[in-house]
Structure formats: C-alpha cells, structure tokens
C-alpha cells in the first residue's frame, strides 16, 4: 500500500511546484509517495533543454499553450487532459539511475499489463507498445529522488507531434531509438478513457488515496513564487488556479 495524491487540472506552474513540495513531504515522512495527475495544455521542457531546438514556440503561442521548464532532465513533453502524469517520490537520495528507471518504467509496464497490453522499454526511459512510445519519463536526484512519467491515453497526438520537435540527430547518431519520437495514445490499441486508466493506475500502485496537508499547499505557493522569479515560465501565461485534489 502507498500514499497516492490524485490531482486534476490547475495551472502548470502550480503543478510543477507540487512536484518539489511533495518531495519535501516524502523527506519529512520518510515514506515513498505517489501522485497521479493531469495537467492543463502546456509544454514542459527539461532543465537543460534548449526550447528552440525541441519546441515549435510559434505554434505554442498560436494555441495559447505555455512553455515551462521543470527541474528534472529529459526533453520536451506535451501535456493535456488526455495525458496522465505519474510521479514517484522516494524519501532518500538514490544514486543508481538505472534502478530508478527500472522501478519507474516497471510500474508503467505493470499498469499496461493490467490493461492487457504487452510493452518493453527503450532508451532506458521510454515504454513502447508495438513500436509506439506511450510513456516517457525523467528523474531528479537530490536529498530525495523523483521519477515522473507521462502515459498517453487520449491526448491530441497531432498537436503533440507538431508542437514538439524530434531530435533526429540523436536517432541518426544511435543515441536513441526512433520510438522516442513516435508517440501514440493507448486508445489506439484498446477502448479506454482517462478515468479507466486512472483507476487502473491507482489499483496497481496500492489503492490508498490521501489528502495533501495544508502546510504542503502553503509550500506549493512559496515554491510557485520562487519559480516565477527564476523564470520557469519560458513563454505564455499561467494563472493561479490550484489543481483539484481528488480523493
């Protein structure tokens, strides 16, 4: 069994601040925590990503989609209401990056197996079904350890493919496989919606949902203000709407 926070919507900047705040909660409690969350339309890039290389900034602006920088690594990720995010917060510093990704992608694969789908891992961080990437992930290691992944269920794949720019140079050099830039929804392979996928995720993790303490919400607000000062929002506008905590 595990503590699971299930949140929906809210502005992307607040959702990124929640990642850091819940990491702090994991440290305080000494417990491994999970979050299943859905972000409003946005593009989230890695800490060292050049947005001009991996994002069509003009298209993002045309669609009113903000571009933000997360504190973990990896490339550009498109979020919308059909793309589920899954985060694991370990309360300790884990220096074995291969272990982190085995644990994280292993969870994604167990979820897919529960849905009747065969999958495998490519590039250490991508979960692939029939040649298509249905989940990508990244990690962060500090006093605690974060793994977070997407799971495409019913996302706007056409917009995703147009707004994020593939790094074909990495494919041609053999650093990553072609599947990294071949995303697809689970709905291509089966009859499924976001609610069904979330129910499956929570059952696989452990089916225990918990409320977020008030002090964590206050920490989210403090982190969010710091992110504004640090320029986490690269382009576009975000509001202060908090995500809805679903129990």
C-alpha positions in Angstrom: 0.0 0.0 0.0 1.2 3.6 -0.6 0.0 7.1 -0.2 -1.4 8.4 -3.5 -2.2 12.0 -4.4 -4.6 12.3 -7.3 -4.9 15.8 -8.8 -6.6 17.2 -11.8 -6.2 20.5 -13.7 -4.7 23.6 -12.2 -2.1 25.8 -13.8 1.1 24.1 -15.0 3.3 26.3 -12.8 1.5 25.1 -9.7 1.7 21.5 -10.8 5.5 21.8 -11.2 5.7 23.4 -7.7 3.7 20.5 -6.3 6.4 18.1 -7.5 9.0 19.8 -5.4 6.7 20.3 -2.4 5.7 16.6 -2.3 9.3 15.6 -2.5 9.7 17.6 0.7 6.8 15.8 2.3 8.4 12.5 1.4 11.6 13.5 3.2 9.6 14.7 6.2 7.5 11.5 6.5 10.2 9.0 5.3 7.6 7.4 3.1 7.5 6.7 -0.6 4.7 8.8 -2.1 2.9 8.8 -5.5 1.0 11.3 -7.5 -1.4 10.7 -10.4 -2.1 14.0 -12.0 -3.4 15.7 -15.2 -2.0 19.0 -16.3 -3.7 21.6 -18.4 -2.3 22.0 -22.0 1.3 23.0 -21.7 4.8 22.1 -22.9 7.2 21.1 -20.2 10.9 21.0 -21.1 13.9 19.6 -19.2 16.2 21.6 -17.0 18.9 21.9 -19.7 16.8 21.7 -22.8 17.1 24.4 -25.4 13.4 25.3 -26.1 14.1 26.4 -29.7 15.5 23.0 -30.5 12.6 20.9 -29.2 9.5 23.2 -29.2 7.7 25.0 -32.0 7.4 28.2 -29.9 5.3 30.0 -32.6 2.8 27.1 -32.7 2.6 27.1 -28.9 2.0 30.8 -28.8 -0.7 30.5 -31.6 -2.6 27.9 -29.5 -2.1 29.8 -26.2 0.0 26.9 -24.7 2.6 28.0 -22.1 6.1 26.6 -22.2 7.7 25.9 -18.8 11.0 24.4 -17.6 10.9 21.6 -15.0 13.8 20.8 -12.6 14.4 17.3 -13.9 16.2 16.3 -17.1 14.9 15.0 -20.4 13.3 16.5 -23.4 10.2 18.4 -24.3 6.8 16.9 -23.2 3.3 18.0 -24.3 0.7 17.8 -21.5 -3.1 18.0 -21.9 -6.2 16.5 -20.3 -5.7 13.2 -22.2 -2.1 12.7 -20.9 -1.8 11.2 -17.4 1.3 12.0 -15.3 2.6 9.5 -12.7 5.2 10.6 -10.1 7.1 8.6 -7.5 8.8 10.4 -4.6 11.4 8.4 -2.8 12.4 9.9 0.5 16.1 9.2 0.0 18.9 10.0 -2.3 19.2 7.2 -4.9 22.3 7.4 -6.9 21.6 4.3 -9.1 19.9 5.9 -12.1 19.4 2.5 -13.7 17.5 1.3 -10.6 15.3 4.5 -10.6 14.3 3.9 -14.2 13.8 0.2 -13.7 11.4 0.9 -10.8 9.6 3.7 -12.6 9.2 2.1 -16.0 8.4 -1.2 -14.3 5.4 0.4 -12.7 4.2 1.7 -16.1 4.6 -1.7 -17.6 2.6 -3.3 -14.8 -0.2 -0.8 -15.4 -0.1 -1.7 -19.1 -0.1 -5.4 -18.3 -3.2 -4.9 -16.1 -4.8 -3.3 -19.2 -3.8 -6.3 -21.3 -1.0 -4.6 -23.3 2.5 -6.0 -23.9 5.2 -3.4 -23.6 9.0 -3.1 -23.4 11.5 -0.3 -22.5 13.7 1.5 -25.0 16.3 4.3 -24.2 16.0 3.4 -20.5 13.1 5.9 -20.0 10.6 5.1 -22.8 7.8 2.5 -22.6 6.9 1.2 -26.0 3.9 -0.7 -27.4 4.0 -2.1 -30.9 6.7 0.4 -31.9 5.0 3.4 -30.4 6.0 5.3 -27.3 3.1 5.5 -24.9 5.2 6.7 -21.9 8.3 8.8 -21.5 10.0 9.7 -18.2 12.6 11.7 -16.4 14.2 11.7 -13.0 15.8 14.1 -10.4 18.2 13.2 -7.6 18.8 15.5 -4.6 18.1 14.9 -0.9 15.2 12.8 -2.2 14.6 11.2 -5.6 11.8 11.9 -8.1 10.7 9.8 -11.1 7.9 11.2 -13.2 6.4 9.8 -16.4 3.6 10.5 -18.8 1.0 8.0 -20.0 -0.7 8.9 -23.2 -4.3 7.8 -23.1 -6.4 10.2 -25.3 -4.1 13.1 -26.0 -4.1 15.4 -29.0 -1.4 13.4 -30.8 -1.4 15.5 -33.9 -0.7 18.7 -31.9 1.8 16.8 -29.8 3.7 15.8 -32.9 3.7 19.3 -34.3 4.5 21.3 -31.2 7.4 19.1 -30.0 10.4 18.8 -32.4 12.1 15.4 -32.7 15.8 15.3 -32.3 16.5 13.2 -35.4 20.2 13.9 -35.0 20.1 11.8 -31.8 18.4 8.9 -33.7 20.9 9.1 -36.6 23.8 9.0 -34.2 22.4 5.9 -32.5 22.0 7.7 -29.1 18.2 7.0 -29.0 15.9 4.8 -31.0 13.2 6.1 -33.4 10.5 5.1 -30.9 11.4 8.1 -28.7 9.8 10.4 -31.3 6.9 8.1 -32.3 4.2 8.8 -29.6 0.8 7.2 -29.6 -2.3 7.0 -27.3 -3.4 3.8 -25.5 -6.8 4.5 -27.2 -5.1 3.4 -30.5 -4.7 -0.1 -29.1 -7.8 -0.5 -27.0 -11.1 1.0 -25.9 -10.1 3.1 -22.9 -10.7 6.6 -21.4 -8.7 8.6 -18.9 -10.9 7.7 -15.9 -10.5 3.9 -16.6 -6.7 4.4 -16.9 -6.5 6.3 -13.6 -8.5 3.7 -11.8 -6.1 1.0 -13.1 -3.0 3.1 -12.1 -4.3 3.6 -8.6 -5.1 -0.1 -8.1 -1.7 -1.2 -9.4 0.1 1.3 -7.0 -1.9 0.2 -4.0 -5.4 1.9 -4.0 -4.8 4.2 -1.0 -5.6 7.9 -1.5 -4.6 10.6 0.9 -5.2 14.3 1.4 -2.5 16.8 1.0 -1.6 18.6 4.3 -2.3 22.4 4.5 1.4 23.1 5.1 2.2 21.4 1.8 -0.3 23.7 0.0 1.5 26.7 1.6 4.8 25.3 0.4 3.5 25.0 -3.1 2.6 28.7 -3.0 6.1 29.6 -1.9 7.8 27.5 -4.5 5.5 28.8 -7.2 6.5 32.4 -6.4 10.2 31.4 -6.5 9.6 29.7 -9.9 8.2 33.0 -11.2 11.4 34.8 -10.1 13.6 32.1 -11.6 11.9 32.3 -15.0 10.5 28.8 -15.1 7.8 30.1 -17.4 9.6 30.5 -20.7 6.7 31.6 -22.8 3.0 32.2 -22.4 0.8 33.0 -19.4 -0.2 30.9 -16.4 -2.8 31.7 -13.7 -3.0 30.8 -10.0 -5.7 28.1 -10.3 -4.7 25.3 -8.0 -5.2 21.7 -9.1 -8.2 19.8 -7.7 -7.3 17.2 -5.2 -9.5 14.1 -5.9 -9.9 11.6 -3.1 
